[in-house]
Amino acid sequence: MRATLEKLPGVKGAEITAGNAEITVHYDPATTNVDKVLEGMAAGGQPAQKK
């Protein structure tokens, strides 16, 4: 999952908490946004949703 995120433009990093299936994504808002990150995750075979 981290590899999928790190390939997305504007994503600077991610913190993944496996125990409760949460991901915190650090990104450049001038380059991307939450919806684009979610689309990129789904396209990479890792669908996710906003909390």
N, C-alpha and C positions, 0 to 999 in steps of 0.2 A: 504494500500500500504506500509506503514512504517513497519508493522508487517512482510510482505513478505520479504522486504529488510533486516530487522534485523535478519532473520533466515539464511541468506546466509553467508557461511564461509568468513571471511575476511572483512565483512562490519562493519564499526565502527559507522555509523550513517547516517542520511539522513535529508535534509532540503527540504520540499515540499512547493511549491508556487502554491496554487490552482488557483489563478486568471489567470495565463498563463500556467498552466499545466506543470510546470518545476520541476524537482527533481535534487538536487545536492547530490550525494552519496559520502561519505567519506569511503575509503577502504584501506586495507593494500595491496600494489602492490606485496608484496612477497607472498601473499596468493591467490589473485584473480585479475581479470582485468575487463575492461568494458564489453567485450563480455560475460564473465561468469555471470556478474551481470544481463545483459539483458536476458540471457538464463534462469536464476533463476526467474526473474520477469515473463517471459512468462510461465514458468512451474507452477508458482503460480497463474496463471490466470490474471496477470497484465502486458500485453505486453507493451513494451516501446521501444523507439528508441533513438539513439545518436543524439545529436544536433551538 
